[in-house]
Every structure is written in structure tokens, then in C-alpha cells.
Amino acid sequence: TLGIAQAGKVISCHEAGRDGFSVHRALEKQGICSLVVDSSSIEVDRRKRRVKTDRLDAKKLVRQLVRYCQGDTDALRVVRVPTVEQEDERRPGRERERLQKECFGHISRISSLLATQGIKKKLKRNVVGELRKMELPPRLKQELLREAQRLELAQQQLAELDEERRQRLRNPEQDTQALKTLELATLCGVGTISAWLLVAEVFGWRRFNNRREVGSSVGLAPTPFITEDGHREQGISKSGNKRPRRVINELAWLWLRYQPDSALSLWFNQRWSAAGGRARKVGITALSRRLMIALWQYLENGVVPDGANLKKAVRID
């Protein structure tokens, strides 16, 4: 119907969005070359008020796709698509993150409701049992009990996820995710929970060609602003996956504590130890990028970071 020859190659592209990679995989099954592109790479008019319709957006996307196919690789940023199995490995870590937020929300809500009655008490595991013993207005007590029941359900599901991870780490045979996690957790300062998330989100399926790709994948790439009037840094790009970026920032602080004699810690202390609080936060971001690259080289090539210590045994959290 489109006047295309039977042997003609069809190339399609669409923005990464809520549908995930299901559309991409359906098109690939039909023999169509599909590209999933980062929506931020699509060119937009910089005028304050611009015309926006689906037809104009589609034409603009097609023009950029033509440029990309002609060799202009900067025309679009193509997203790397994981396999179904690789994408499925990320689900437990993301569900765990959501359940943790849910637990914190329930605990905060219960504490706030108790504070309205002048009760300030640290909640323990058996929240429902403690609430039943309290003398509270009947409707408030019922609301608190329902909130506590939802809290216990979330805690139970969280414990099930953690136990599933521990079982896989105790029996890592033929389990790439578990093997890489245990290998990464042999470094002092890196726990199995953090290592599990880094492997699932980045190291377990991404393939990098150089150091820059490692930093850019988690949004730790610098964004300089250079003009005739001067040169300044705008901070990190914060593009890419935010979950490993948050974890590697936490690991950077732990690295300074548990690896004080490593080259990374010595570099940080030499440059940022005498700086103020805000400057140290800037420095820890720079350390996070270097640490991310060092962990990649350790997993990929077996290169232990300079001066780093290894654990005698890995504790499974």
C-alpha cells in the first residue's frame, strides 16, 4: 500500500515511554528494524510559543531518522534495549525500592496520627499489637489498625524479596546475576544489596566501549558551558538511570570509610578534605564517577582498584 518493494528495508523509530520495549519487540518480530530513541534528543523549537501537533512531531521525527540512517549518529540518541530476561532481572530491585517507600509512608502516617493524640513512640515490628493496647478514639484506632495492616503486608513482601535474593546468592551456580554480585561485593565497602542493584541495572547487561559511556549511562557526565564570556560547569547531566546513580553516590561515602588507603580515597582527601560542606558534595560526585568506572573495570577485566582491599568472605545481607 505504501509503494515499497517486497525486499525493501523498513526502519521505524519511536520514543521510549510507558509502553516500555513491547512495541519494539513486536516490530522486530515482524522483521522491521526498530529504534527506541530518547525523547530528550528530539529537536524542538526554542520559541516561547510553538505549534505542536502529532503530524508535525511525526514529520520532525522522520527527518531526524533519515539523518541518523545517513550516518549522522548525533541526530538521535538510540536507547539500548535489554532482552526480556535482562529486563526481568531488574524487577525485584525496583519492587524492593517501591516497597521500602511504601513502608516509610505507612510508618510516617501512623506516627503523625499518634502525634495528634500526644503520643510520640518509636514503632516496632508488631505495630498492630501495640496499637490494640492503646486507648484511642474508636474511629482513629480503626484507621490506625488498617494502616498498620498495610504496613505489615508491605514488610512481609519486602522480606520475601530479600529472602529470594539471599537464596540466589547462596546458590550462585549458573546464575550470572548472583555471580557478578558476589564478585563485586568482595570489595570492602560494597554490600550485596548495593552490588545486586548495580549489576541488575547496569553491569549485568550493558556493554561499554570506554570510560565515558560508563559515566554517561548513570548521568554522571559533566556539562560544561563554554562561551566567549567565560567557562563554567553546570554540574552533572543527571540523564540516564537514576537508581544506580543514587547507589554509587552512597557507595562513594562508604568507600572513603572502608577504603581509606585506596588511590580514589587519597585523591579525594588531597583535593577536597579541606573544602567546605558543599564543595565536598561536589567532590563526592566526582568520586562517584571514578568509582563507577573502577567497578566496571573490576568486573569486566578483573582490575582491582589501586590500593583497594578485598574481603576474606562476603556477607550476604
Disulfide bonds with the S-S distance in Angstrom:
none
